[in-house]
Amino acid sequence: MELDGIRVGFAMTGSFCTFREAFLQAERLAAMGAQLVPVMSDAAAGTSTRFGTAASQVQRLEEIAGRPVIRTIEDAEPIGPKAMTDIMAVVPCTSNTAAKLAMSITDTPVTMAVKSHLRRGAPVVLALASNDALAGSFKQLGMLSNMKHYYFVPLRQDDPEKKPTSLVADFSRVPDTVLAALHGRQLQPLLSDRK
């Protein structure tokens, strides 16, 4: 399998409407042989929404990964020093989390997981889901696109008429982006109109 033995940090932040698709991609990565190291932000692990209860979301990721979700900054910090991951995928990645990563702010389990992972110069894949990516968050996304080790899952405007500043990753391309990033390559085209 293409990802046999590859340790993929699979981090989820609070774009709850994309959780269903995120879980499908976690399952695909596991089916490709990846060993998932699950991480959830405080919002992702602690907020019940119309898309599911907090407990059910945590349980689902733990079942897919076969291990407990990392849910604290303290538990995320050893990821880099202990070389626990070969690649980190933030699926979904909110613009809030992306902005924090661009500014090196470490105040959630996910931002700590990424920061700790980056200590080793290993790749980070971001599957963005943001209603203001083409507005207030645009600057930070531009910064990240120019920073070493960051790779984006190809993006599209999900509803240009009703949400003209919104961008969402094509979640079906998460595995391909992970494979490309492991070889130091940004999957192209980055911007797509594909649905």
N, C-alpha and C positions, 0 to 999 in steps of 0.2 A: 504494500500500500504506500501511497505517495508521502504520507506523513508518519510512517512507522518510527516510533521512538522519539518523535519531536515533542517537546514539552511546550504546550501552548497555554500561556496565561490567557484565560477567557474572562474579561472584565466587563461588567454590565453597569451602566449608569441609568438615570431615571427617565428615559424616553419610553414610557410604559406602553404606548400604542405600537411600538415596534418589538416588544418582547417576544411575541409569538414567532416572528421571523428570526429573531436572535437565537431562540432556542433551537429552531430548525437548523441554523448554521452550526451551532455547537454540536448537534447530533451528526451533521455531515463531517465535521472535523474529526470527531471521535471515530466515525465509521472509516475514515481515511487512515486511521492508526494513531492519531494524535493522542497524547496524554494531556488531558485538560487540567489546568490549575485554576479553579474558579474563584473569582473575586467579585464582590458587589459593593457599590457605593452605599452609603447610609440610606439614601433615598430609595435606591433600587431594592434593598433588602428590608426596608422598614416601612414602606408605604403600600397600603391596600388601595386599589383603584377598581374601576369597572372592568379592568382587564385581568383582575385576579387579586387574591389576597397576598400580602407580603410573605406569609408563611408558605403558601403554595408555590410562589415564584422561587424562593430559596430552595425548597424541596425539589422542584423540577431541575434546577441547575445541578444540585448535588447528585440527583439520580443520573443525569447525563454524564457528569464528570466522574462519578464513583468515589467522591471524596467531599469533605465538608467545604463549604464556601468560606473564603477568607473575608471577614466582615469588619475588621478593625485595622486601624493604622499600625498598631503594634504588630499584628500578625502579618501584615503586608511588607513590613520593613525588611525581613530576612530574604525576600525573593531574590534580590541581587547578590548579597554576600554569600548566600548558600547555592547560587546558580540553579535556582529552581525552574527557570523558564528559558527556552531558546528564542521565543518570540512572544510578544504580548499583543493581544487583539482586544480592543475596546469596542464592544458590540452590544448595544448601541453606545455611541459617544455623543453626549449632549454638547451644545455649544458652550455651556457653562464649564464643563470638564475640559473641553478643548482650550478655552481661554486660560484656564488655570495651568494647563500643561505648557502653553506658550509662554506664560509668565513664571514658570517653575514654582507654582504655588502647590504645596503639599498639605492638604487638609481633609482628605477623604481616603478610605482604603484604596480606591482606584488610582488616585493621583500618586499615592505612596507606592503602590505596586509598579506603576509606570516608571517613576523616578528611580526606584530601587533597581528595576530591571535594566534601565538605561546605564547604570553604573558600569555595566559590562559591554556597552556599545552594541547592544543587540537591537533588532528591529521592533518597531511598534506600529501596528496597523490600527487605523481609526475608521470605524464605520459610522459616519456622522448622521445624526438625525436632529435637525434644528429648524425652528420656524424663523430664526433671524440670521441665518448664515450669510445672506446677501445684504445684511444691514449692519447692526451693531457688532456682530461677531466676525465680520469679514476680515478686519485687520488681523485678529488673532489667528484666523485660519491661514491667511497669507504668511504670517510669521512661521507657523508650523510647517507649511509646505516648503519653507526655505531652511528648516532645521534638519540636521543629520538624524538619520535613523527613523524618521516618521514617514509612513506610507498611508495613503488614503484609499479606501474602497471607492471605486468609481461612483460619482454622484449624479443626481438629476434633480430638477425641480419637480416636486411631486404634484403641485397644483398651481401653475403659474398665474392663473386668473384670480383665484381666491386667496392664495398665499404666495405672493410674488417674491418674497425674500426667503422662502423656505427651500432647503436642500435636504435630501435624504439619500443615504447610500443605497446602492443596488445590492441588497443583502445577499442575493444569490451568488454574488461574486466574492464573498468573503474568503472561501477556500482558495480561489485563484489568486487573490491579493496576498494571502498568507504565503503561498508558494513563491510568488514573485518577490515578495519582500525578503524571504529567506535567501534569495540570490541577489539582494541589493537593487531590485528593480521595481519602479513604480508601474503598476498595471495601467495600461492606456486603452482607450481614451479616458482621461480623468473625468471629464464632463460628458454626459450622455443624455439623450432624450428617450432612451429605451425604458419601457415600463415592465 
